[in-house]
């Protein structure tokens, strides 16, 4: 089965390739000499339709397409808090350092820093039985967020080894003996497909209010903790400002702000003011418990569509740690536009 094909024709961000006989819907591919990131969206006979997450200008028919065989995944671990990611979980701070204010296509960086060491403190000991979702230990990620390192999904067994100390996210911190006798190492970082919901044991009833910090909302339009709400309205009616206020003042533990297809100036306003805001709950900076997914309107539609899935996956990860997470998406109408564009 082939994992490499060629470009047959190009129509904007939509690329038709042939020769990818092992392709599956959702596979991530590298397109052309610059290895632009794309995704398989349709298979018709020998032709495979790809949506490119980056600008396709300069691509030519006949260039190679390499199928990774893997879906788009989120990398989860210490180093997420305080970051500004694009829809593919690339740090826009690091991309700025590499390419300047205008991000050039073809650049690939790891979502989490490989050089930084984190102090890991175990919560369990050798001989304890653990199963998926159990907390192995903690890392003090910021002054207000304790990052809880979880047993990965699908892993259950007895702790053979666990250590306290300074570790990079790729260093093994523990070893689990599986029921079949094999041992598996656990690291601080794990990956998860963004379009696959993370599993849960039970759905907790929605019976507590989310205090947004906006008295008119809390009084007349209360929102349940664990529920959802939408703010419909015309252009310039204050939807984005209201969402920003909820992100700043709600009583959530973690705030994930997803700018999906928003105007660049609006997203820039959020990213400028958040690092300067004092958190009324902790007295620290609000950025110390926030994550941003910034995918503005001038970026490709495929990356815009992926940004919401990326933010939700990160939110589910912190939910699994026991935190209350507020996910702010601005805007879902532009996300719906992206979905319609991708559906053909």
Secondary structure, 3 states (H helix, E strand, C coil): CCCEEEEEEEECCEEEEECCCCCCCCEEEEECCCCEEEEEEEEECCEEEEEECCCCCCCCCCCEEEEEEEECEEEECCCCCCCEECCCCCEHHHHHHHHCCCCCCCCCCCCCCCCCCEEEEECCCCCCEECCCCEEEEEECCCCCEEEEECCCCCCEEEEEECCEEECCCCEEEEEEECCCCEEEEECCEEEECCCCCCCCCCCCCCCEECCCCHHHHHHCCEECCCCCCCCCCCCCCHHHHHHHHHHHCCCCEEEEEEECCCHHHHHHHHHHHCCCECCCCCCEHHHHEEEEEECCCCCHHHHHHHHHHHHHHHHHHHHCCCCEEEEEECHHHHHHHHHHHHC
